[in-house]
Amino acid sequence: MGRTTDPESRRSQLNDAILSTVRGGFRIVGGMVQMAAGITRLVAVTAIKAAAAVEGAVGATESDEEEPNPKPPKVAA
């Protein structure tokens, strides 16, 4: 690449470099936002599944704790 002495050409190259850097920064920030959204969704789905499992376990425990209906006493004939 040859050396340019034209100030307009240097300014144009500098502007292109700045725009490229800013665009890259926005892509990085956008990727970080997408990752944060994905992680948040993953945590939310995991919490919902864990809550459902706990609810099922509590329901099973409560049904185990209930005493069966006692049988009526036999009457002698």
N, CA, C and O atoms as a Maestro MAE file, in Angstrom:
{
 s_m_m2io_version
 :::
 2.0.0
}

f_m_ct {
 s_m_title
 :::
 protein
 m_atom[308] {
  # First column is atom index #
  i_m_mmod_type
  r_m_x_coord
  r_m_y_coord
  r_m_z_coord
  i_m_residue_number
  s_m_chain_name
  s_m_pdb_residue_name
  s_m_pdb_atom_name
  i_m_atomic_number
  :::
  1 25 0.855 -1.159 0.000 1 A "MET " " N  " 7
  2 3 0.000 0.000 0.000 1 A "MET " " CA " 6
  3 2 0.907 1.228 0.000 1 A "MET " " C  " 6
  4 15 1.795 1.365 0.841 1 A "MET " " O  " 8
  5 25 0.668 2.093 -0.936 2 A "GLY " " N  " 7
  6 3 1.508 3.278 -1.057 2 A "GLY " " CA " 6
  7 2 1.150 4.331 -0.028 2 A "GLY " " C  " 6
  8 15 0.059 4.341 0.542 2 A "GLY " " O  " 8
  9 25 2.065 5.176 0.176 3 A "ARG " " N  " 7
  10 3 1.853 6.249 1.152 3 A "ARG " " CA " 6
  11 2 1.115 7.390 0.486 3 A "ARG " " C  " 6
  12 15 1.504 7.852 -0.586 3 A "ARG " " O  " 8
  13 25 0.032 7.850 1.135 4 A "THR " " N  " 7
  14 3 -0.748 8.937 0.548 4 A "THR " " CA " 6
  15 2 -0.460 10.226 1.289 4 A "THR " " C  " 6
  16 15 -0.336 10.249 2.513 4 A "THR " " O  " 8
  17 25 -0.359 11.289 0.524 5 A "THR " " N  " 7
  18 3 -0.126 12.597 1.139 5 A "THR " " CA " 6
  19 2 -1.373 13.457 1.061 5 A "THR " " C  " 6
  20 15 -1.408 14.558 1.611 5 A "THR " " O  " 8
  21 25 -2.401 12.960 0.377 6 A "ASP " " N  " 7
  22 3 -3.639 13.715 0.246 6 A "ASP " " CA " 6
  23 2 -4.399 13.669 1.569 6 A "ASP " " C  " 6
  24 15 -4.755 12.583 2.026 6 A "ASP " " O  " 8
  25 25 -4.659 14.822 2.200 7 A "PRO " " N  " 7
  26 3 -5.357 14.821 3.494 7 A "PRO " " CA " 6
  27 2 -6.771 14.243 3.406 7 A "PRO " " C  " 6
  28 15 -7.249 13.609 4.346 7 A "PRO " " O  " 8
  29 25 -7.432 14.467 2.273 8 A "GLU " " N  " 7
  30 3 -8.798 13.944 2.116 8 A "GLU " " CA " 6
  31 2 -8.789 12.413 2.098 8 A "GLU " " C  " 6
  32 15 -9.680 11.779 2.663 8 A "GLU " " O  " 8
  33 25 -7.803 11.834 1.462 9 A "SER " " N  " 7
  34 3 -7.696 10.378 1.405 9 A "SER " " CA " 6
  35 2 -7.416 9.800 2.796 9 A "SER " " C  " 6
  36 15 -7.997 8.783 3.178 9 A "SER " " O  " 8
  37 25 -6.538 10.441 3.538 10 A "ARG " " N  " 7
  38 3 -6.250 9.973 4.906 10 A "ARG " " CA " 6
  39 2 -7.476 10.095 5.792 10 A "ARG " " C  " 6
  40 15 -7.764 9.205 6.592 10 A "ARG " " O  " 8
  41 25 -8.199 11.200 5.648 11 A "ARG " " N  " 7
  42 3 -9.410 11.411 6.448 11 A "ARG " " CA " 6
  43 2 -10.449 10.337 6.120 11 A "ARG " " C  " 6
  44 15 -11.132 9.832 7.012 11 A "ARG " " O  " 8
  45 25 -10.561 9.996 4.843 12 A "SER " " N  " 7
  46 3 -11.508 8.976 4.419 12 A "SER " " CA " 6
  47 2 -11.131 7.609 5.022 12 A "SER " " C  " 6
  48 15 -11.996 6.873 5.498 12 A "SER " " O  " 8
  49 25 -9.839 7.287 4.994 13 A "GLN " " N  " 7
  50 3 -9.388 6.022 5.583 13 A "GLN " " CA " 6
  51 2 -9.635 6.011 7.084 13 A "GLN " " C  " 6
  52 15 -10.038 4.989 7.640 13 A "GLN " " O  " 8
  53 25 -9.398 7.134 7.739 14 A "LEU " " N  " 7
  54 3 -9.621 7.224 9.181 14 A "LEU " " CA " 6
  55 2 -11.101 7.062 9.508 14 A "LEU " " C  " 6
  56 15 -11.463 6.360 10.452 14 A "LEU " " O  " 8
  57 25 -11.955 7.719 8.719 15 A "ASN " " N  " 7
  58 3 -13.403 7.584 8.932 15 A "ASN " " CA " 6
  59 2 -13.861 6.143 8.727 15 A "ASN " " C  " 6
  60 15 -14.687 5.634 9.485 15 A "ASN " " O  " 8
  61 25 -13.322 5.490 7.700 16 A "ASP " " N  " 7
  62 3 -13.669 4.083 7.465 16 A "ASP " " CA " 6
  63 2 -13.237 3.211 8.638 16 A "ASP " " C  " 6
  64 15 -13.972 2.319 9.062 16 A "ASP " " O  " 8
  65 25 -12.043 3.474 9.156 17 A "ALA " " N  " 7
  66 3 -11.549 2.692 10.293 17 A "ALA " " CA " 6
  67 2 -12.414 2.924 11.537 17 A "ALA " " C  " 6
  68 15 -12.717 1.986 12.274 17 A "ALA " " O  " 8
  69 25 -12.802 4.163 11.758 18 A "ILE " " N  " 7
  70 3 -13.646 4.476 12.928 18 A "ILE " " CA " 6
  71 2 -15.003 3.807 12.783 18 A "ILE " " C  " 6
  72 15 -15.500 3.198 13.730 18 A "ILE " " O  " 8
  73 25 -15.614 3.919 11.590 19 A "LEU " " N  " 7
  74 3 -16.919 3.291 11.375 19 A "LEU " " CA " 6
  75 2 -16.850 1.772 11.524 19 A "LEU " " C  " 6
  76 15 -17.760 1.153 12.076 19 A "LEU " " O  " 8
  77 25 -15.781 1.185 11.034 20 A "SER " " N  " 7
  78 3 -15.607 -0.257 11.160 20 A "SER " " CA " 6
  79 2 -15.474 -0.666 12.628 20 A "SER " " C  " 6
  80 15 -16.023 -1.685 13.047 20 A "SER " " O  " 8
  81 25 -14.751 0.125 13.393 21 A "THR " " N  " 7
  82 3 -14.584 -0.151 14.813 21 A "THR " " CA " 6
  83 2 -15.907 -0.016 15.567 21 A "THR " " C  " 6
  84 15 -16.235 -0.853 16.408 21 A "THR " " O  " 8
  85 25 -16.655 1.027 15.265 22 A "VAL " " N  " 7
  86 3 -17.948 1.239 15.925 22 A "VAL " " CA " 6
  87 2 -18.910 0.112 15.563 22 A "VAL " " C  " 6
  88 15 -19.624 -0.404 16.423 22 A "VAL " " O  " 8
  89 25 -18.926 -0.264 14.289 23 A "ARG " " N  " 7
  90 3 -19.797 -1.352 13.844 23 A "ARG " " CA " 6
  91 2 -19.441 -2.655 14.560 23 A "ARG " " C  " 6
  92 15 -20.324 -3.397 14.991 23 A "ARG " " O  " 8
  93 25 -18.158 -2.923 14.682 24 A "GLY " " N  " 7
  94 3 -17.720 -4.118 15.409 24 A "GLY " " CA " 6
  95 2 -18.127 -4.071 16.873 24 A "GLY " " C  " 6
  96 15 -18.527 -5.084 17.446 24 A "GLY " " O  " 8
  97 25 -18.023 -2.896 17.473 25 A "GLY " " N  " 7
  98 3 -18.449 -2.746 18.869 25 A "GLY " " CA " 6
  99 2 -19.927 -3.010 19.045 25 A "GLY " " C  " 6
  100 15 -20.344 -3.650 20.011 25 A "GLY " " O  " 8
  101 25 -20.736 -2.504 18.087 26 A "PHE " " N  " 7
  102 3 -22.183 -2.755 18.161 26 A "PHE " " CA " 6
  103 2 -22.493 -4.234 17.991 26 A "PHE " " C  " 6
  104 15 -23.413 -4.752 18.625 26 A "PHE " " O  " 8
  105 25 -21.737 -4.914 17.143 27 A "ARG " " N  " 7
  106 3 -21.947 -6.360 16.977 27 A "ARG " " CA " 6
  107 2 -21.619 -7.102 18.268 27 A "ARG " " C  " 6
  108 15 -22.331 -8.029 18.655 27 A "ARG " " O  " 8
  109 25 -20.550 -6.698 18.925 28 A "ILE " " N  " 7
  110 3 -20.181 -7.338 20.192 28 A "ILE " " CA " 6
  111 2 -21.256 -7.102 21.237 28 A "ILE " " C  " 6
  112 15 -21.664 -8.032 21.932 28 A "ILE " " O  " 8
  113 25 -21.720 -5.858 21.352 29 A "VAL " " N  " 7
  114 3 -22.770 -5.536 22.331 29 A "VAL " " CA " 6
  115 2 -24.052 -6.288 21.997 29 A "VAL " " C  " 6
  116 15 -24.717 -6.809 22.892 29 A "VAL " " O  " 8
  117 25 -24.401 -6.348 20.719 30 A "GLY " " N  " 7
  118 3 -25.594 -7.083 20.305 30 A "GLY " " CA " 6
  119 2 -25.489 -8.557 20.650 30 A "GLY " " C  " 6
  120 15 -26.462 -9.161 21.101 30 A "GLY " " O  " 8
  121 25 -24.326 -9.135 20.444 31 A "GLY " " N  " 7
  122 3 -24.122 -10.536 20.803 31 A "GLY " " CA " 6
  123 2 -24.236 -10.758 22.307 31 A "GLY " " C  " 6
  124 15 -24.786 -11.763 22.757 31 A "GLY " " O  " 8
  125 25 -23.715 -9.815 23.069 32 A "MET " " N  " 7
  126 3 -23.815 -9.928 24.528 32 A "MET " " CA " 6
  127 2 -25.266 -9.847 24.979 32 A "MET " " C  " 6
  128 15 -25.675 -10.563 25.893 32 A "MET " " O  " 8
  129 25 -26.048 -8.973 24.339 33 A "VAL " " N  " 7
  130 3 -27.469 -8.853 24.691 33 A "VAL " " CA " 6
  131 2 -28.207 -10.143 24.345 33 A "VAL " " C  " 6
  132 15 -29.046 -10.608 25.117 33 A "VAL " " O  " 8
  133 25 -27.896 -10.720 23.184 34 A "GLN " " N  " 7
  134 3 -28.530 -11.982 22.807 34 A "GLN " " CA " 6
  135 2 -28.153 -13.101 23.769 34 A "GLN " " C  " 6
  136 15 -28.996 -13.926 24.121 34 A "GLN " " O  " 8
  137 25 -26.900 -13.136 24.195 35 A "MET " " N  " 7
  138 3 -26.479 -14.160 25.156 35 A "MET " " CA " 6
  139 2 -27.187 -13.969 26.493 35 A "MET " " C  " 6
  140 15 -27.623 -14.941 27.110 35 A "MET " " O  " 8
  141 25 -27.304 -12.738 26.938 36 A "ALA " " N  " 7
  142 3 -27.983 -12.477 28.205 36 A "ALA " " CA " 6
  143 2 -29.442 -12.902 28.123 36 A "ALA " " C  " 6
  144 15 -29.977 -13.473 29.073 36 A "ALA " " O  " 8
  145 25 -30.089 -12.626 26.995 37 A "ALA " " N  " 7
  146 3 -31.487 -13.031 26.829 37 A "ALA " " CA " 6
  147 2 -31.610 -14.548 26.820 37 A "ALA " " C  " 6
  148 15 -32.536 -15.097 27.416 37 A "ALA " " O  " 8
  149 25 -30.696 -15.222 26.158 38 A "GLY " " N  " 7
  150 3 -30.722 -16.682 26.121 38 A "GLY " " CA " 6
  151 2 -30.494 -17.295 27.492 38 A "GLY " " C  " 6
  152 15 -31.171 -18.250 27.871 38 A "GLY " " O  " 8
  153 25 -29.551 -16.753 28.227 39 A "ILE " " N  " 7
  154 3 -29.271 -17.263 29.567 39 A "ILE " " CA " 6
  155 2 -30.461 -17.012 30.487 39 A "ILE " " C  " 6
  156 15 -30.813 -17.870 31.297 39 A "ILE " " O  " 8
  157 25 -31.079 -15.840 30.364 40 A "THR " " N  " 7
  158 3 -32.259 -15.533 31.183 40 A "THR " " CA " 6
  159 2 -33.383 -16.507 30.884 40 A "THR " " C  " 6
  160 15 -34.048 -16.994 31.798 40 A "THR " " O  " 8
  161 25 -33.597 -16.793 29.602 41 A "ARG " " N  " 7
  162 3 -34.648 -17.746 29.225 41 A "ARG " " CA " 6
  163 2 -34.329 -19.135 29.769 41 A "ARG " " C  " 6
  164 15 -35.219 -19.822 30.271 41 A "ARG " " O  " 8
  165 25 -33.079 -19.550 29.676 42 A "LEU " " N  " 7
  166 3 -32.673 -20.857 30.183 42 A "LEU " " CA " 6
  167 2 -32.917 -20.966 31.687 42 A "LEU " " C  " 6
  168 15 -33.423 -21.981 32.166 42 A "LEU " " O  " 8
  169 25 -32.560 -19.925 32.424 43 A "VAL " " N  " 7
  170 3 -32.773 -19.923 33.877 43 A "VAL " " CA " 6
  171 2 -34.267 -19.952 34.201 43 A "VAL " " C  " 6
  172 15 -34.692 -20.650 35.122 43 A "VAL " " O  " 8
  173 25 -35.062 -19.193 33.442 44 A "ALA " " N  " 7
  174 3 -36.508 -19.160 33.696 44 A "ALA " " CA " 6
  175 2 -37.144 -20.523 33.437 44 A "ALA " " C  " 6
  176 15 -37.961 -20.985 34.234 44 A "ALA " " O  " 8
  177 25 -36.783 -21.162 32.343 45 A "VAL " " N  " 7
  178 3 -37.347 -22.481 32.031 45 A "VAL " " CA " 6
  179 2 -36.916 -23.497 33.078 45 A "VAL " " C  " 6
  180 15 -37.717 -24.334 33.492 45 A "VAL " " O  " 8
  181 25 -35.671 -23.434 33.506 46 A "THR " " N  " 7
  182 3 -35.185 -24.350 34.535 46 A "THR " " CA " 6
  183 2 -35.919 -24.131 35.852 46 A "THR " " C  " 6
  184 15 -36.266 -25.096 36.533 46 A "THR " " O  " 8
  185 25 -36.158 -22.879 36.218 47 A "ALA " " N  " 7
  186 3 -36.876 -22.586 37.462 47 A "ALA " " CA " 6
  187 2 -38.313 -23.089 37.393 47 A "ALA " " C  " 6
  188 15 -38.835 -23.608 38.380 47 A "ALA " " O  " 8
  189 25 -38.955 -22.941 36.241 48 A "ILE " " N  " 7
  190 3 -40.335 -23.413 36.094 48 A "ILE " " CA " 6
  191 2 -40.379 -24.936 36.204 48 A "ILE " " C  " 6
  192 15 -41.260 -25.484 36.866 48 A "ILE " " O  " 8
  193 25 -39.440 -25.617 35.563 49 A "LYS " " N  " 7
  194 3 -39.411 -27.084 35.641 49 A "LYS " " CA " 6
  195 2 -39.116 -27.546 37.057 49 A "LYS " " C  " 6
  196 15 -39.696 -28.527 37.520 49 A "LYS " " O  " 8
  197 25 -38.220 -26.851 37.752 50 A "ALA " " N  " 7
  198 3 -37.904 -27.221 39.135 50 A "ALA " " CA " 6
  199 2 -39.119 -27.003 40.030 50 A "ALA " " C  " 6
  200 15 -39.397 -27.822 40.905 50 A "ALA " " O  " 8
  201 25 -39.836 -25.920 39.820 51 A "ALA " " N  " 7
  202 3 -41.036 -25.646 40.616 51 A "ALA " " CA " 6
  203 2 -42.095 -26.711 40.365 51 A "ALA " " C  " 6
  204 15 -42.771 -27.144 41.298 51 A "ALA " " O  " 8
  205 25 -42.243 -27.133 39.127 52 A "ALA " " N  " 7
  206 3 -43.212 -28.181 38.805 52 A "ALA " " CA " 6
  207 2 -42.814 -29.499 39.464 52 A "ALA " " C  " 6
  208 15 -43.673 -30.230 39.956 52 A "ALA " " O  " 8
  209 25 -41.524 -29.804 39.475 53 A "ALA " " N  " 7
  210 3 -41.063 -31.039 40.114 53 A "ALA " " CA " 6
  211 2 -41.299 -30.991 41.614 53 A "ALA " " C  " 6
  212 15 -41.714 -31.983 42.213 53 A "ALA " " O  " 8
  213 25 -41.036 -29.833 42.227 54 A "VAL " " N  " 7
  214 3 -41.267 -29.696 43.671 54 A "VAL " " CA " 6
  215 2 -42.758 -29.816 43.971 54 A "VAL " " C  " 6
  216 15 -43.151 -30.450 44.950 54 A "VAL " " O  " 8
  217 25 -43.579 -29.209 43.132 55 A "GLU " " N  " 7
  218 3 -45.031 -29.293 43.332 55 A "GLU " " CA " 6
  219 2 -45.503 -30.738 43.229 55 A "GLU " " C  " 6
  220 15 -46.344 -31.173 44.016 55 A "GLU " " O  " 8
  221 25 -44.975 -31.476 42.272 56 A "GLY " " N  " 7
  222 3 -45.326 -32.889 42.141 56 A "GLY " " CA " 6
  223 2 -44.867 -33.699 43.339 56 A "GLY " " C  " 6
  224 15 -45.583 -34.589 43.798 56 A "GLY " " O  " 8
  225 25 -43.676 -33.397 43.850 57 A "ALA " " N  " 7
  226 3 -43.157 -34.123 45.008 57 A "ALA " " CA " 6
  227 2 -43.983 -33.811 46.251 57 A "ALA " " C  " 6
  228 15 -44.261 -34.704 47.051 57 A "ALA " " O  " 8
  229 25 -44.375 -32.562 46.416 58 A "VAL " " N  " 7
  230 3 -45.193 -32.179 47.572 58 A "VAL " " CA " 6
  231 2 -46.557 -32.857 47.473 58 A "VAL " " C  " 6
  232 15 -47.086 -33.332 48.477 58 A "VAL " " O  " 8
  233 25 -47.124 -32.904 46.278 59 A "GLY " " N  " 7
  234 3 -48.412 -33.571 46.095 59 A "GLY " " CA " 6
  235 2 -48.323 -35.048 46.412 59 A "GLY " " C  " 6
  236 15 -49.236 -35.602 47.023 59 A "GLY " " O  " 8
  237 25 -47.249 -35.695 46.014 60 A "ALA " " N  " 7
  238 3 -47.070 -37.118 46.302 60 A "ALA " " CA " 6
  239 2 -46.875 -37.333 47.797 60 A "ALA " " C  " 6
  240 15 -47.386 -38.306 48.351 60 A "ALA " " O  " 8
  241 25 -46.150 -36.449 48.449 61 A "THR " " N  " 7
  242 3 -45.920 -36.582 49.890 61 A "THR " " CA " 6
  243 2 -47.217 -36.388 50.659 61 A "THR " " C  " 6
  244 15 -47.488 -37.113 51.616 61 A "THR " " O  " 8
  245 25 -48.015 -35.421 50.250 62 A "GLU " " N  " 7
  246 3 -49.282 -35.181 50.938 62 A "GLU " " CA " 6
  247 2 -50.223 -36.358 50.781 62 A "GLU " " C  " 6
  248 15 -50.937 -36.699 51.724 62 A "GLU " " O  " 8
  249 25 -50.245 -36.988 49.616 63 A "SER " " N  " 7
  250 3 -51.140 -38.134 49.428 63 A "SER " " CA " 6
  251 2 -50.643 -39.335 50.225 63 A "SER " " C  " 6
  252 15 -51.451 -40.166 50.640 63 A "SER " " O  " 8
  253 25 -49.331 -39.449 50.450 64 A "ASP " " N  " 7
  254 3 -48.792 -40.546 51.261 64 A "ASP " " CA " 6
  255 2 -49.113 -40.344 52.733 64 A "ASP " " C  " 6
  256 15 -49.278 -41.319 53.466 64 A "ASP " " O  " 8
  257 25 -49.203 -39.099 53.176 65 A "GLU " " N  " 7
  258 3 -49.428 -38.825 54.592 65 A "GLU " " CA " 6
  259 2 -50.876 -39.029 55.002 65 A "GLU " " C  " 6
  260 15 -51.151 -39.210 56.188 65 A "GLU " " O  " 8
  261 25 -51.805 -39.006 54.067 66 A "GLU " " N  " 7
  262 3 -53.212 -39.184 54.407 66 A "GLU " " CA " 6
  263 2 -53.427 -40.619 54.889 66 A "GLU " " C  " 6
  264 15 -52.925 -41.576 54.301 66 A "GLU " " O  " 8
  265 25 -54.179 -40.733 55.965 67 A "GLU " " N  " 7
  266 3 -54.462 -42.064 56.502 67 A "GLU " " CA " 6
  267 2 -55.623 -42.664 55.730 67 A "GLU " " C  " 6
  268 15 -56.569 -41.962 55.369 67 A "GLU " " O  " 8
  269 25 -55.550 -43.950 55.480 68 A "PRO " " N  " 7
  270 3 -56.664 -44.586 54.786 68 A "PRO " " CA " 6
  271 2 -57.891 -44.617 55.692 68 A "PRO " " C  " 6
  272 15 -57.771 -44.579 56.917 68 A "PRO " " O  " 8
  273 25 -59.057 -44.685 55.086 69 A "ASN " " N  " 7
  274 3 -60.292 -44.740 55.865 69 A "ASN " " CA " 6
  275 2 -60.307 -46.030 56.695 69 A "ASN " " C  " 6
  276 15 -60.081 -47.111 56.151 69 A "ASN " " O  " 8
  277 25 -60.569 -45.931 57.993 70 A "PRO " " N  " 7
  278 3 -60.600 -47.146 58.806 70 A "PRO " " CA " 6
  279 2 -61.829 -47.993 58.447 70 A "PRO " " C  " 6
  280 15 -62.892 -47.475 58.105 70 A "PRO " " O  " 8
  281 25 -61.636 -49.317 58.540 71 A "LYS " " N  " 7
  282 3 -62.734 -50.214 58.236 71 A "LYS " " CA " 6
  283 2 -63.698 -50.255 59.420 71 A "LYS " " C  " 6
  284 15 -63.271 -50.192 60.573 71 A "LYS " " O  " 8
  285 25 -64.971 -50.360 59.143 72 A "PRO " " N  " 7
  286 3 -65.910 -50.438 60.277 72 A "PRO " " CA " 6
  287 2 -65.732 -51.757 61.014 72 A "PRO " " C  " 6
  288 15 -65.367 -52.765 60.410 72 A "PRO " " O  " 8
  289 25 -65.988 -51.753 62.317 73 A "PRO " " N  " 7
  290 3 -65.801 -53.008 63.082 73 A "PRO " " CA " 6
  291 2 -66.835 -54.049 62.635 73 A "PRO " " C  " 6
  292 15 -67.953 -53.730 62.230 73 A "PRO " " O  " 8
  293 25 -66.395 -55.317 62.732 74 A "LYS " " N  " 7
  294 3 -67.284 -56.399 62.344 74 A "LYS " " CA " 6
  295 2 -68.302 -56.629 63.455 74 A "LYS " " C  " 6
  296 15 -67.979 -56.561 64.641 74 A "LYS " " O  " 8
  297 25 -69.504 -56.896 63.055 75 A "VAL " " N  " 7
  298 3 -70.561 -57.137 64.020 75 A "VAL " " CA " 6
  299 2 -70.723 -58.648 64.152 75 A "VAL " " C  " 6
  300 15 -70.839 -59.355 63.150 75 A "VAL " " O  " 8
  301 25 -70.730 -59.150 65.412 76 A "ALA " " N  " 7
  302 3 -70.892 -60.585 65.630 76 A "ALA " " CA " 6
  303 2 -72.335 -60.974 65.406 76 A "ALA " " C  " 6
  304 15 -73.251 -60.282 65.850 76 A "ALA " " O  " 8
  305 25 -72.534 -62.071 64.722 77 A "ALA " " N  " 7
  306 3 -73.906 -62.496 64.440 77 A "ALA " " CA " 6
  307 2 -74.382 -63.564 65.356 77 A "ALA " " C  " 6
  308 15 -75.519 -64.020 65.235 77 A "ALA " " O  " 8
  :::
 }
 m_bond[307] {
  # First column is bond index #
  i_m_from
  i_m_to
  i_m_order
  :::
  1 1 2 1
  2 2 3 1
  3 3 4 2
  4 3 5 1
  5 5 6 1
  6 6 7 1
  7 7 8 2
  8 7 9 1
  9 9 10 1
  10 10 11 1
  11 11 12 2
  12 11 13 1
  13 13 14 1
  14 14 15 1
  15 15 16 2
  16 15 17 1
  17 17 18 1
  18 18 19 1
  19 19 20 2
  20 19 21 1
  21 21 22 1
  22 22 23 1
  23 23 24 2
  24 23 25 1
  25 25 26 1
  26 26 27 1
  27 27 28 2
  28 27 29 1
  29 29 30 1
  30 30 31 1
  31 31 32 2
  32 31 33 1
  33 33 34 1
  34 34 35 1
  35 35 36 2
  36 35 37 1
  37 37 38 1
  38 38 39 1
  39 39 40 2
  40 39 41 1
  41 41 42 1
  42 42 43 1
  43 43 44 2
  44 43 45 1
  45 45 46 1
  46 46 47 1
  47 47 48 2
  48 47 49 1
  49 49 50 1
  50 50 51 1
  51 51 52 2
  52 51 53 1
  53 53 54 1
  54 54 55 1
  55 55 56 2
  56 55 57 1
  57 57 58 1
  58 58 59 1
  59 59 60 2
  60 59 61 1
  61 61 62 1
  62 62 63 1
  63 63 64 2
  64 63 65 1
  65 65 66 1
  66 66 67 1
  67 67 68 2
  68 67 69 1
  69 69 70 1
  70 70 71 1
  71 71 72 2
  72 71 73 1
  73 73 74 1
  74 74 75 1
  75 75 76 2
  76 75 77 1
  77 77 78 1
  78 78 79 1
  79 79 80 2
  80 79 81 1
  81 81 82 1
  82 82 83 1
  83 83 84 2
  84 83 85 1
  85 85 86 1
  86 86 87 1
  87 87 88 2
  88 87 89 1
  89 89 90 1
  90 90 91 1
  91 91 92 2
  92 91 93 1
  93 93 94 1
  94 94 95 1
  95 95 96 2
  96 95 97 1
  97 97 98 1
  98 98 99 1
  99 99 100 2
  100 99 101 1
  101 101 102 1
  102 102 103 1
  103 103 104 2
  104 103 105 1
  105 105 106 1
  106 106 107 1
  107 107 108 2
  108 107 109 1
  109 109 110 1
  110 110 111 1
  111 111 112 2
  112 111 113 1
  113 113 114 1
  114 114 115 1
  115 115 116 2
  116 115 117 1
  117 117 118 1
  118 118 119 1
  119 119 120 2
  120 119 121 1
  121 121 122 1
  122 122 123 1
  123 123 124 2
  124 123 125 1
  125 125 126 1
  126 126 127 1
  127 127 128 2
  128 127 129 1
  129 129 130 1
  130 130 131 1
  131 131 132 2
  132 131 133 1
  133 133 134 1
  134 134 135 1
  135 135 136 2
  136 135 137 1
  137 137 138 1
  138 138 139 1
  139 139 140 2
  140 139 141 1
  141 141 142 1
  142 142 143 1
  143 143 144 2
  144 143 145 1
  145 145 146 1
  146 146 147 1
  147 147 148 2
  148 147 149 1
  149 149 150 1
  150 150 151 1
  151 151 152 2
  152 151 153 1
  153 153 154 1
  154 154 155 1
  155 155 156 2
  156 155 157 1
  157 157 158 1
  158 158 159 1
  159 159 160 2
  160 159 161 1
  161 161 162 1
  162 162 163 1
  163 163 164 2
  164 163 165 1
  165 165 166 1
  166 166 167 1
  167 167 168 2
  168 167 169 1
  169 169 170 1
  170 170 171 1
  171 171 172 2
  172 171 173 1
  173 173 174 1
  174 174 175 1
  175 175 176 2
  176 175 177 1
  177 177 178 1
  178 178 179 1
  179 179 180 2
  180 179 181 1
  181 181 182 1
  182 182 183 1
  183 183 184 2
  184 183 185 1
  185 185 186 1
  186 186 187 1
  187 187 188 2
  188 187 189 1
  189 189 190 1
  190 190 191 1
  191 191 192 2
  192 191 193 1
  193 193 194 1
  194 194 195 1
  195 195 196 2
  196 195 197 1
  197 197 198 1
  198 198 199 1
  199 199 200 2
  200 199 201 1
  201 201 202 1
  202 202 203 1
  203 203 204 2
  204 203 205 1
  205 205 206 1
  206 206 207 1
  207 207 208 2
  208 207 209 1
  209 209 210 1
  210 210 211 1
  211 211 212 2
  212 211 213 1
  213 213 214 1
  214 214 215 1
  215 215 216 2
  216 215 217 1
  217 217 218 1
  218 218 219 1
  219 219 220 2
  220 219 221 1
  221 221 222 1
  222 222 223 1
  223 223 224 2
  224 223 225 1
  225 225 226 1
  226 226 227 1
  227 227 228 2
  228 227 229 1
  229 229 230 1
  230 230 231 1
  231 231 232 2
  232 231 233 1
  233 233 234 1
  234 234 235 1
  235 235 236 2
  236 235 237 1
  237 237 238 1
  238 238 239 1
  239 239 240 2
  240 239 241 1
  241 241 242 1
  242 242 243 1
  243 243 244 2
  244 243 245 1
  245 245 246 1
  246 246 247 1
  247 247 248 2
  248 247 249 1
  249 249 250 1
  250 250 251 1
  251 251 252 2
  252 251 253 1
  253 253 254 1
  254 254 255 1
  255 255 256 2
  256 255 257 1
  257 257 258 1
  258 258 259 1
  259 259 260 2
  260 259 261 1
  261 261 262 1
  262 262 263 1
  263 263 264 2
  264 263 265 1
  265 265 266 1
  266 266 267 1
  267 267 268 2
  268 267 269 1
  269 269 270 1
  270 270 271 1
  271 271 272 2
  272 271 273 1
  273 273 274 1
  274 274 275 1
  275 275 276 2
  276 275 277 1
  277 277 278 1
  278 278 279 1
  279 279 280 2
  280 279 281 1
  281 281 282 1
  282 282 283 1
  283 283 284 2
  284 283 285 1
  285 285 286 1
  286 286 287 1
  287 287 288 2
  288 287 289 1
  289 289 290 1
  290 290 291 1
  291 291 292 2
  292 291 293 1
  293 293 294 1
  294 294 295 1
  295 295 296 2
  296 295 297 1
  297 297 298 1
  298 298 299 1
  299 299 300 2
  300 299 301 1
  301 301 302 1
  302 302 303 1
  303 303 304 2
  304 303 305 1
  305 305 306 1
  306 306 307 1
  307 307 308 2
  :::
 }
}
